[in-house]
Amino acid sequence: MNRSEQNISDENDSQEIDKLVRTAILCTITGMLFVLLFLIVGFKAWSVGIGVFLGMPVMIFGMGLYIVAVFRDLKSRKVLDSDNK
């Protein structure tokens, strides 16, 4: 692979990682807002459903996406390679 192809590949990886991080941040913030709604309104049936059964999974999904993005970024920068050259 020549230098220009490698630069294009690195740029595509970078854009994909940025998109993944943005999605992770939006999911996590949305989940936190649902949980905050539950905490502000109190322990009513509808707020428990929104806060616990919707907010927590969305927040955990966002954190999972962020972990995937970090590992992809480290792999693209060759930090996680087993070859120490």
Contact map, one row per residue, 1 for C-alpha under 8 A:
1110110000000000000000000000000000000000000000000000000000000000000000000000000000000
1111110000000000000000000000000000000000000000000000000000000000000000000000000000000
1111111000000000000000000000000000000000000000000000000000000000000000000000000000000
0111111100000000000000000000000000000000000000000000000000000000000000000000000000000
1111111110000000000000000000000000000000000000000000000000000000000000000000000000000
1111111111000000000000000000000000000000000000000000000000000000000000000000000000000
0011111111100000000000000000000000000000000000000000000000000000000000000000000000000
0001111111110000000000000000000000000000000000000000000000000000000000000000000000000
0000111111111000000000000000000000000000000000000000000000000000000000000000000000000
0000011111111100000000000000000000000000000000000000000000000000000000000001000000000
0000001111111110000000000000000000000000000000000000000000000000000000000000000000000
0000000111111111000000000000000000000000000000000000000000000000000000000000000000000
0000000011111111100000000000000000000000000000000000000000000000000000000001000000000
0000000001111111110000000000000000000000000000000000000000000000000000001000000000000
0000000000111111111000000000000000000000000000000000000000000000000000000000000000000
0000000000011111111100000000000000000000000000000000000000000000000000000000000000000
0000000000001111111110000000000000000000000000000000000000000000000010011000000000000
0000000000000111111111000000000000000000000000000000000000000000000000000000000000000
0000000000000011111111100000000000000000000000000000000000000000000000000000000000000
0000000000000001111111110000000000000000000000000000000000000000110010000000000000000
0000000000000000111111111000000000000000000000000000000000000000110010000000000000000
0000000000000000011111111100000000000000000000000000000000000000000000000000000000000
0000000000000000001111111110000000000000000000000000000000000100100000000000000000000
0000000000000000000111111111000000000000000000000000000000001111110000000000000000000
0000000000000000000011111111100000000000000000000000000000000100010000000000000000000
0000000000000000000001111111110000000000000000000000000000000100000000000000000000000
0000000000000000000000111111111000000000000000000000000001101100000000000000000000000
0000000000000000000000011111111100000000000000000000000001111110000000000000000000000
0000000000000000000000001111111110000000000000000000000000100000000000000000000000000
0000000000000000000000000111111111000000000000000000001001100000000000000000000000000
0000000000000000000000000011111111100000000000000010011111100000000000000000000000000
0000000000000000000000000001111111110000000000000000001100100000000000000000000000000
0000000000000000000000000000111111111000000000000000001000000000000000000000000000000
0000000000000000000000000000011111111100000000000110011000000000000000000000000000000
0000000000000000000000000000001111111110000000000111001100000000000000000000000000000
0000000000000000000000000000000111111111000000000010000000000000000000000000000000000
0000000000000000000000000000000011111111100000100010000000000000000000000000000000000
0000000000000000000000000000000001111111111000110111000000000000000000000000000000000
0000000000000000000000000000000000111111111000000010000000000000000000000000000000000
0000000000000000000000000000000000011111110000000000000000000000000000000000000000000
0000000000000000000000000000000000001111111100100000000000000000000000000000000000000
0000000000000000000000000000000000000111111100100000000000000000000000000000000000000
0000000000000000000000000000000000000110111110110000000000000000000000000000000000000
0000000000000000000000000000000000000000111111110000000000000000000000000000000000000
0000000000000000000000000000000000000000001111111000000000000000000000000000000000000
0000000000000000000000000000000000000000000111111100000000000000000000000000000000000
0000000000000000000000000000000000001100111111111110000000000000000000000000000000000
0000000000000000000000000000000000000100001111111111100000000000000000000000000000000
0000000000000000000000000000000000000000000011111111110000000000000000000000000000000
0000000000000000000000000000000001100100000001111111111000000000000000000000000000000
0000000000000000000000000000001001111110000000111111111100000000000000000000000000000
0000000000000000000000000000000000100100000000011111111110000000000000000000000000000
0000000000000000000000000000000000000000000000011111111110000000000000000000000000000
0000000000000000000000000000001001000000000000001111111111000000000000000000000000000
0000000000000000000000000000011111100000000000000111111111100000000000000000000000000
0000000000000000000000000000001100100000000000000011111111110000000000000000000000000
0000000000000000000000000000001000000000000000000001111111111000000000000000000000000
0000000000000000000000000011011000000000000000000000011111111100000000000000000000000
0000000000000000000000000011111100000000000000000000001111111110000000000000000000000
0000000000000000000000000001000000000000000000000000000111111111000000000000000000000
0000000000000000000000010011000000000000000000000000000011111111100000000000000000000
0000000000000000000000111111000000000000000000000000000001111111110000000000000000000
0000000000000000000000010001000000000000000000000000000000111111111000000000000000000
0000000000000000000000010000000000000000000000000000000000011111111100000000000000000
0000000000000000000110110000000000000000000000000000000000001111111110000000000000000
0000000000000000000110011000000000000000000000000000000000000111111111000000000000000
0000000000000000000000000000000000000000000000000000000000000011111111100000000000000
0000000000000000000000000000000000000000000000000000000000000001111111110000000000000
0000000000000000100110000000000000000000000000000000000000000000111111111000000000000
0000000000000000000000000000000000000000000000000000000000000000011111111100000000000
0000000000000000000000000000000000000000000000000000000000000000001111111110000000000
0000000000000000100000000000000000000000000000000000000000000000000111111111000000000
0000000000000100100000000000000000000000000000000000000000000000000011111111100000000
0000000000000000000000000000000000000000000000000000000000000000000001111111111100000
0000000000000000000000000000000000000000000000000000000000000000000000111111111110000
0000000001001000000000000000000000000000000000000000000000000000000000011111111000000
0000000000000000000000000000000000000000000000000000000000000000000000001111111000000
0000000000000000000000000000000000000000000000000000000000000000000000000111111110000
0000000000000000000000000000000000000000000000000000000000000000000000000111111110000
0000000000000000000000000000000000000000000000000000000000000000000000000110011111000
0000000000000000000000000000000000000000000000000000000000000000000000000010011111110
0000000000000000000000000000000000000000000000000000000000000000000000000000000111110
0000000000000000000000000000000000000000000000000000000000000000000000000000000011111
0000000000000000000000000000000000000000000000000000000000000000000000000000000011111
0000000000000000000000000000000000000000000000000000000000000000000000000000000000111
